[in-house]
Every structure is written in C-alpha cells, then in structure tokens.
Amino acid sequence: MMKQDARTTDRLSHVPAELGSAQSKLVYLTLEATGGATATDLTELLNMQKLSVLSVLSSLEGEDLIEQSESEYVIAN
C-alpha cells in the first residue's frame, strides 16, 4: 500500500502550488493530460459549466500557467 501512495504523490508533485481550488487543479491536469483543449472540450470532459471553465482558464492564464494557442488552451512552457 505504501508504494501506491508514493506513486500518487510523485505524479501530483508537478502540480503548481498556486493552484488552490479543486477546479483549477482539475482543469490544469486535464490540459496536461490531453496536450491542450478548447473551453468547450473542457466543459464536456469535466462536466463543468462553461462559465466556470472560462473563469478557471482566465485565472490560470493570468498566473502564466497556461496559454491560449488559437482556440486551444495549453500548459505554458
């Protein structure tokens, strides 16, 4: 059981400390896993309201954690 906990911690250690809310972590990790997504894609994938997704995206973009590439949002380099 201890090994499983260590693996989970290792996978989540790259989540930026600035991400305080569960929604921002969820959106960030989804963008990381998919390599990029539109707001509509995120709305459907995460079963969130589009206004909530747009708010989270705006916040993440303001913190320079993600960037918009045409219509898709991606993790900032």
N, C-alpha and C positions, 0 to 999 in steps of 0.2 A: 504494500500500500504506500509506503514511503516513496518509492520510485515514481509512482504515478503523480504524487503531489509535486515532486521535484520537476518533472517534465512540464506540468501545468505552469508552474512558476517560471520556468525557463521560457516558455512560449509567450507568456504575458509580460516578461521583463522589458520588452521593447515598446510597450505602450507608453507614450509620453505622460509625464507626471501632471501636465497641465489639464489632462482630461479628467474632469471631476465627475461628470454625470454619466450614468449608465448609457444614455442615448448617444453621447459623444463618443464613448468607447466603442459602442456597437457600430456606429457609422464608420469610425476610423478603421476598425478591424475589418469591416466588410470591404471598404475601399482597398485595404492592403491585400486581402484575400482574392479579390476579383481583378485587381490591377487597374481599377477605375470603373466608374459607373455614373450614369446620369441621375438627377434627382428623382425622376420617375422610376428608374430601376431600383433605387434605394427604397422608395416608397413601397414598391411591390415586394421586394425581397424581405424587407424588415417589418412589413405590415404596420407601418407608421403613417400618420397623416402627413401629407406633403408639406404643409406649413411647418410642422415640427422638423422635418428633414431639412427644409430650406434654412430654418433657424440654426440648426446644428452646423450645417455646411458653412453658413456665414460666419459663425463663431470660429470654426476650425480654420477657415481661410484667413480670418483676422489675426489668428495666432500663428500664421505661416506654417501650419501643419499640413495643409492640403492646398492644392491649386487647381484652377479650372483650366482645362485644356479643351478648347472648343466647347462642346456641350457636356463633356465628361469631367468629373472631379477625380483627381488622383492624389496620392501621397506626395508631398513636397520633397524634393531632393535635398 
